[in-house]
Each structure stands twice: as C-alpha cells, then as structure tokens.
C-alpha cells in the first residue's frame, strides 16, 4: 500500500477530449507515466459509459501533431505530460475528393494511415488498379491563398457531390475484397454463384467509367488561366507527403483534396479491367489539354478535339459502349489459347524474331545538328541502323568504310518532330552525355520511313533491337497515329457539312484556340480530323487520346522552383519519368538535362533540406527546393525510378514498405 501523498507524486490529471456525434466533451483522468495507451483508452471508455463501437477511435495529440497508435507504448515513452491535451477521435472520417474528371465524391477514408495507404484504400473503393500511380493534391487555391469561410460555404452549396459511401456498386464496395485480385480470377456472382466475367463487372453501372460532357465555352473560360512555369511549380507544391497521414498534414474532416495521377508511368492498361482507370486518365489528360497545363501545337489540338467529339458522341449514344464483338471468354482459356499459339509457332506478333539475324535499316535521310549562330540546313547522308546504334556515311558507296559519326541510342530520348499537313517527318534525338545532352535532328521522306526509324529508335532507347517482338506493333501504332493526324478526308468518305452537324466546337479546344477561329471554321476543321477516328470504338478512342497525350514533348514533366548549390538565383527544375531538366526561370529554356539511367545515387540532407544527386563520370548536383519541401522532390525522383522499373513479372500489389523506403522514408 502507498500513501495518498506518494500517489499524488506519481500520478497526474490528463485531459482527453472526446469527439462524439459532432460534439466534443472534455474528460479528466488520473493517470501515471507507466500507463500504456491501450489502458488509457480502456479507462476512458469506462468513464464515458456510452454503449457504442469504439474500435475505430484513437488518440490524437494536437500539440505534437501526431497519432498515438502504438497501444503498447506508455505515456512516458510517448512523452505525454500533464500539459498535453489529447483528442479521442475516429480514425476514419469523410473526405471530399475531386477526381480527375473534375467531379467531386464524398468518401470515408483513414486519417491516421499514411497517405500512400489511404490512396490505396480510395482506389480500391473506386475500382482503380495500380494505386501507386496516384496521390492526393491540395487545391491550387489552398496552395496560393487560404479560402475564406464564405467562399468555402458557397462552394459546398453549388458543388454536386457524389456520396460513394452510400452508392452501391457491384463488387466495388469497400467491405468486399475489391473487383480485382492478384491473379485476376473472375469474381463470382453473389446471387447465382456463377463466375462473373471481369468485363461485365468493370463495365457495370459505375458512373466513374463514363466520361463527363464538355463544359460550355463560358464556363471553360472561367476555369482557364494562362500558366507560366512558375505557376506550374506552385501547383505542384501542393502534393501531400506519402509517408505521413492526412491529420499530420493539416487535413481535417470534410476538407477537399484532388485525386490525381502523380507518376505518369501507366503500367498495364487493360480495357478489360481498367474501365475506371482508363477513363480517369483520359479525363486528366483532357483537362490538361483544355486548360493548357501542357503545350501542344494547333494540329495536335485539333486531333484532341476530334477525339473528344467522337468520345462525346459515343457516350451519349444509346448503343452498347463495349466494343468487344466477340463473346467474353474465361481468362484461363484465353491464357491457354495465347500460350498454345506461342508454342505452336502461329502467326502471332508476340513471337520473337530470330535473334541471330538482327534486322537493320539502311536509307538516305537528312541530318541537322543545331549549333549556336548557325543557319545551315539539313544535309543528306546514308544512314545505317543496327542493334541500338545509328551510323551515317557520306553516301551509300562509302558505307563499307568508317562512318562519319555514330549515335548510341541506349538511354536517349526520342521526341517526334512531325507536321503531317506540311509533310514534315522528323525525329529529335536527345543523346545523354556527361555534361547534359546532345540534340540531333533526323528528317525522313515519308510516313512509312518515319514509322520504321522512329520505332527502331524507341526500342533502342530502351536497350532493345528490332528483333524484339513489339517492333512491328510499334510501327503500326506510329502509322495509325500519323493517319489520325492527317486532316485530309480519307478516300471513299465525303466531307461533312459543319452547318448540318450540332457541335459546340469551342468546348473541345482550349480558349486560346477557340478565339483564333470562328465557330464554323473550327467545326469544319474538327470534323475533317474526325473522319480519321470515326471508326474507333469508345475505349479505343480513349486509349488513342492517352497515347497522343503521352507523345507530347512536355508529357509527365513536373516543375519546381529550386536553387542549385553555388547559384545566387532561383531556377526551375523539371522532373520527368526519365530525366531531370534544369531550366532558366526568365527565358524558360532548358540549360542541362540529366538522365535517370546515368544516376548512381541520390541523398537528402534533412537538416539543411538539400537534395544531392550523383551521376556517371563524376557529375554531381545539389539543390534546395524553394517552392515546397524537398521531400516532395525526393518522392518524385524515387517514385519515378521505382515505377519505371516495374515488369509484368511483379505481383499485382507493390511492396508498400519498399515503395515507402524509396519515396517517403528517410535515408
């Protein structure tokens, strides 16, 4: 037995606030330092004496901005003293999420789990595969200025919110294991017990698979804001830290966040399982084009407009949206059929060519190497493409001698330089060197030549030769994309009269291009481009839109304001899925490019918030981030490197701990 005085010396009063039914009540408990968190919650529930399920409740320490989730830890181990004020609150709370299609949904999510796991839960509830490609972003308005309460209330009233908690989507409920499994086995129908095909599940009555109608021109103008690189950098500063919880990042119940594809490394897009995912990627790409978050030429803008018009027509049509003309077959049977064709040596593009006889290309092309203060045009040379190397000679007869120069394409970047209407078929090669990149421009004569050489360059940049199985399909994809960009009316088809068509053409292009032409002129040009995509199904049109978006030079680049070590002025750092770009802030021109393929290691000095990256040939850079925390930049670099190394041999679900170590964990 201990005396009352001794008890007073070893215990104290702790104030705990209960968040119950939207009311908060303070309770005082007499505790000791060796009391563990689980015991504290037990004493608290016994004192409250309210019969209800308290299993989702946990303790939140507001002063320290952290959750007390380790129930076996004592108060002394956490450092909780008498002056601490704890909040006993649910871990799962409602959150407003703006999806890539600009629609807002209300969903109950975990505020105590790290953002990476929270996004995984959100994607499972929304039937989106590959949740590691997405993350949560604060609204640009919140990143630049704090919203007033009046504006927030007005936004809540006007906004149409879809309650996903109350929406019953077949097999998409969060209580179920989800629509997909690691082995992609079809889910069984709960009513009659028969195997339900994955296609019927993913193309069911899910509102997230349907593309949204285009906004009216006046509403689009209100959303449109010309963006400079600095503005884009400010927008990217709003990404949440994937290794911390929502509450730890000042996100509270009912707040609004943007769900966006953060890492532009889309893996294994399968129309059979990814109806929601493909539609949301399409919507994010569509809004990026309409709001000019990514630059494109006038010709490319018309292609995007034609695809949007075609998708809009098919969406509003009463015809079935599933383009598959063949009946659904069991996945095991499909896999066995594919394996049988491969083993028997059928006429399948999946079969590898004879690797002992690697194909090569040889043709007359034009070459231009840009230099300062030069106006020299393209010059003709004899080019030979073998393995992953391009060699060029003065003429065909001198091809047996030493080449004038060789380009090793492994790790390079292939950028299209095409204008179909002007018969311009160019390939821009960005070749990595120790101090940056070398630019080389190659000009082809026609579409067929361009498709063959560009496909070979793309494979060579990945370290693959033309003997690889995907070479032919790559050539066909490039040819079909060029045909889509051809604005001339295909033979056998009559051009449509824009006056007979109901089209609000300004809705399909950015406001800048909408002002450039009259409505009838713009409609006529969109209809001309539409003739080349009119035969596509709904899913094929969305995939073509995504592929065209991916082919843009600025695709996937995120910008940040940084200051390099030794520099006295701020600069822009562009981070893409395969490279880092140092950009002059005043001119917007790239200064130096570093490839991830040449990266040896990267480190972060968390005390001075500086990122250091080492490349091959003793090249090292260091910078501090000015527009946001360096943790965001660190996550981008680690996330892109990790996601770009994925292969189809990996499991359906990524190792979350490994991903955290690369993107969010301290080194």
Number of C-alpha atoms within 10 A of each C-alpha: 5 6 7 8 8 10 12 12 9 11 15 17 16 20 17 23 20 22 15 13 6 6 8 14 12 13 14 13 15 13 19 21 17 13 15 19 20 18 14 21 18 11 14 18 16 11 12 11 8 10 8 7 7 14 8 10 18 22 26 24 16 14 10 13 12 16 20 17 15 13 15 12 15 19 19 13 12 13 10 16 15 14 11 16 18 22 21 22 18 19 19 17 15 18 20 21 24 20 19 21 22 15 15 21 17 18 21 20 21 23 24 24 21 19 22 23 20 21 22 21 18 19 21 21 24 21 27 24 25 19 21 21 19 18 22 24 23 19 16 17 11 13 17 13 9 8 11 8 9 9 10 12 11 10 11 12 10 8 11 11 15 16 14 17 15 10 11 12 18 16 21 20 19 19 8 11 13 18 23 22 13 8 8 13 16 19 19 14 14 11 6 8 9 10 13 16 18 23 18 14 22 23 20 14 13 18 12 19 18 20 19 16 15 17 13 13 17 11 11 19 17 9 10 15 13 10 14 11 20 18 17 17 22 18 24 23 25 23 22 21 22 24 20 19 22 22 21 19 14 9 16 14 15 14 13 22 23 21 22 20 22 19 21 18 21 14 14 12 14 11 18 17 22 22 24 23 24 22 23 24 20 24 22 18 25 25 17 16 21 23 20 18 20 19 15 17 10 11 18 17 19 25 29 28 29 29 27 25 23 22 26 18 13 18 17 12 10 8 8 10 15 14 11 12 6 6 6 13 11 14 14 12 10 12 10 11 12 13 11 12 14 16 10 8 10 11 9 11 14 16 15 13 15 10 11 7 8 13 15 15 15 16 16 19 20 18 21 16 15 14 9 5 6 8 8 10 11 14 13 17 18 20 24 20 22 17 19 21 17 21 19 25 21 15 13 15 9 13 17 8 8 11 16 12 9 15 15 16 25 19 19 25 22 21 19 17 16 20 16 18 11 7 13 16 22 22 21 19 24 19 21 21 15 14 14 17 18 15 14 15 18 22 22 22 14 13 17 15 18 25 23 19 18 24 22 29 27 24 22 25 20 14 15 19 25 25 20 19 16 18 21 17 13 18 20 16 16 18 18 16 18 20 17 22 23 21 21 17 16 14 6 6 9 10 13 14 12 19 10 7 11 8 18 16 24 24 22 30 27 21 22 15 16 17 12 10 13 12 15 15 12 24 25 19 20 26 26 24 26 27 21 24 22 16 11 16 17 20 20 15 21 25 18 22 24 20 15 18 22 15 13 16 15 16 18 19 18 24 26 27 25 24 19 21 13 8 9 8 10 18 22 27 28 22 21 22 21 19 20 20 21 21 22 16 17 11 7 14 12 14 11 15 23 23 23 18 15 17 16 14 12 17 14 19 13 12 6 9 14 21 21 18 16 16 19 15 11 9 15 14 13 17 20 22 23 17 19 20 16 23 23 20 24 21 22 21 22 17 22 23 20 14 19 15 8 13 10 8 6 9 11 14 13 14 10 13 11 12 20 18 14 20 25 23 16 14 11
